[in-house]
Amino acid sequence: MEFAGRQSLQQYLALHNKVDLLLDSHPFSGHTVSCHALWMGVPVVTLAGDRHCSRMVASVLANLGLDELIAGNPGIT
């Protein structure tokens, strides 16, 4: 695990070359961060909630045809 401090946008986007997968935050989606990751080719996994604030990334993924990256429930039963 590596933590990075404040950086320029160019440096921040370049860090995505070290990332294998991004897990979206929940219950409040990290829409901007997830869009940056997708733009840089990093797959994003999200849990679709029941409110707008927790479904934004699910909407982006669905519109990109990446429905397989959207989880429908938080656990295995």
C-alpha positions as CSV (number, residue, x, y, z in Angstrom):
1,M,0.0,0.0,0.0
2,E,1.2,3.4,-0.9
3,F,-0.1,6.8,0.1
4,A,0.5,9.9,-1.9
5,G,0.3,13.5,-0.9
6,R,-1.0,16.5,-2.8
7,Q,0.0,16.5,-6.5
8,S,-0.8,18.2,-9.8
9,L,-3.6,16.7,-11.9
10,Q,-1.0,15.3,-14.3
11,Q,0.9,13.6,-11.5
12,Y,-2.3,12.3,-9.9
13,L,-3.5,10.8,-13.2
14,A,-0.1,9.2,-13.7
15,L,-0.5,7.4,-10.4
16,H,-3.3,5.4,-12.0
17,N,-0.6,3.4,-13.8
18,K,0.1,1.7,-10.4
19,V,-3.5,0.8,-9.7
20,D,-5.1,-2.5,-10.6
21,L,-8.6,-1.9,-9.3
22,L,-10.6,0.9,-7.7
23,L,-13.3,0.2,-5.1
24,D,-15.9,2.9,-5.1
25,S,-16.8,4.4,-1.7
26,H,-20.1,3.6,-0.1
27,P,-22.7,4.9,0.8
28,F,-21.5,8.1,-1.0
29,S,-20.1,7.4,-4.4
30,G,-16.8,8.9,-5.4
31,H,-18.0,10.0,-8.8
32,T,-15.1,12.2,-9.8
33,V,-12.4,9.8,-8.6
34,S,-14.2,6.9,-10.3
35,C,-14.5,8.8,-13.5
36,H,-10.8,9.6,-13.4
37,A,-9.9,5.9,-12.8
38,L,-12.1,4.8,-15.7
39,W,-10.6,7.5,-18.0
40,M,-7.2,6.1,-17.1
41,G,-8.2,2.5,-17.8
42,V,-8.6,1.3,-14.2
43,P,-11.7,-0.9,-13.6
44,V,-14.1,0.4,-10.9
45,V,-16.3,-1.8,-8.7
46,T,-19.3,-0.2,-7.0
47,L,-22.1,-1.2,-4.7
48,A,-25.4,0.3,-6.0
49,G,-27.3,1.8,-3.1
50,D,-30.9,3.0,-2.9
51,R,-30.2,6.7,-3.2
52,H,-28.8,9.0,-5.8
53,C,-25.6,9.7,-3.8
54,S,-24.9,5.9,-3.8
55,R,-25.8,5.1,-7.4
56,M,-23.9,7.7,-9.4
57,V,-21.0,5.4,-10.3
58,A,-23.4,2.5,-11.0
59,S,-25.1,4.8,-13.5
60,V,-21.7,5.6,-15.2
61,L,-20.8,1.9,-15.3
62,A,-24.2,0.9,-16.7
63,N,-23.9,3.5,-19.5
64,L,-20.5,2.2,-20.4
65,G,-21.8,-1.3,-20.6
66,L,-19.9,-2.4,-17.6
67,D,-22.8,-3.9,-15.6
68,E,-20.6,-6.7,-14.3
69,L,-18.8,-4.3,-12.1
70,I,-21.9,-3.2,-10.3
71,A,-22.7,-5.2,-7.1
72,G,-26.3,-5.4,-6.1
73,N,-25.9,-6.3,-2.4
74,P,-23.2,-5.8,0.2
75,G,-22.6,-9.5,1.1
76,I,-23.0,-13.1,0.1
77,T,-26.0,-14.8,1.7
